[in-house]
């Protein structure tokens, strides 16, 4: 009788466990089928994103449901970016066993839910950042990952808000054409007609050159690269005239491919023109070629081709910027990073990389945003929205602070640079053109950011033992509104002469 009782109890236990498993399966299956079978349309996704951006100034993929996220992944090359590890663990220079196990556990979930072998998985890993990119087709994969304890965030890093709607696409910020430069928009100095942009005078940059010209400081530029056709921004012409004893280096982290998992790097050279203009603003040489001079014309320049244009709407651009930030973070000689690029929502792998570079004591400047039709109504853009970056925008030269026509403003802005004439008059800073011997006009928050990075290089050159905090504090103390902050323009315009005292 006792043996029969044990058999009955064992059978009952097996039945209960079996039922529990069936209930769990039913619950999971019901979760998977509570969403429509088809993904949302691009128009439906964009409408919600745009409404949230205009209401809050950002869009957080962690706050959407699995179906919305899956829909964006499907429309974004099927690439899902997974930030893994503990909360706030954006990077790890030494990968311990626990962290590797967390990553591998998430990969196993993807393999199981996608129903594929590891040899068929499209996977891209990062060396320092705790981020992986995987190919995903099934909503079940996203449901399984979404609330997993080892997932910091999930993002559809191949999704672009603007690519599907021509009416909403931005201009790329690219321009390789030279311009006729009005002689009233610059002054000439030695040697033999070196040209100083009119806006340098608004910030007493030429006066600051009496004390420092940026020597000994290395500025990292993350942009579209520097043109190989612009002699003065390549090694052969970078040291010339009053600019000497310095170096320019060029690297490429952008991959030009329709396949997101490709490793076909596109080289270090600018194909757009935007990065060339930013490099010119920061460090163009002071010589007798009759060309525009850079703010810190004796600083070193390390230029990265990390993007195709200024808008970070492509998976390869986002990955390229995050890698450039990581590499510059690892360089002890780089003190300043200038980024005149961005996007209308936060991008996880770039955010992680900014935090990594910041942990290496880099002073990171980011553009507040320059509007075209696609960003009208949006505020300060990412990554200038981050506390780890210093946000810069442009204003006009009128007596009252007014942002330049296309420049963004808001409470995230830290500094301003004068970029255009009052009442929208035709005046912008002249810079080196894409081709040797060319000059062109360019402006907006992009050049404002590069100008500020150059001023910071002057300060750090003058005070080489200072910390990042000391340099940043000096910039604040040398600005119009200090010790107060303006709600739209931060500390305001910087006086470079005062900053280098």
Secondary structure, 3 states (H helix, E strand, C coil): CHHHHHHHHHHHHHHHHHHHHHHHHHHHHHHHHCCCCCCCCHHHHHHHHHHHHHHHCCCCHHHCCHHHHHHHHHCCCCEEEEEECCCCCCECCCCCHHHHHHHHHHHHHHHHHHCCCHHHCCEEECCCECEEEEECCCHHHHHHHHCCCCEEEEECCCCCCCCCCHHHCCCCCCCCCCCCCCHHHEEEECCCCEEEEHHHHHCCHHHHCCCCCCCCCEEEEEEECECCCCHHHCHHHHCECCECCCCEEEEECCECCCCCCCCCECCCECCCCHHHHHHHHHHCCCCCCCCECCCCCCCEEEEEECCCCCECCCHHHHHHHHHHHHHHHCCCCEEEEEECCEECCCCHHHHHHHHHHHHCCCEEEEECCECCHHHCCCCCCECCCCCCCEEEEEEECCCCCCECCCECCCCCCCEEEEEECHHHCCCCEEEECCCCCCEEEECHHHHHHHHHHHHHHHHHHHCCCCCHHHHHHHHHHCECCCCCCECCCECCEECHHHHCC
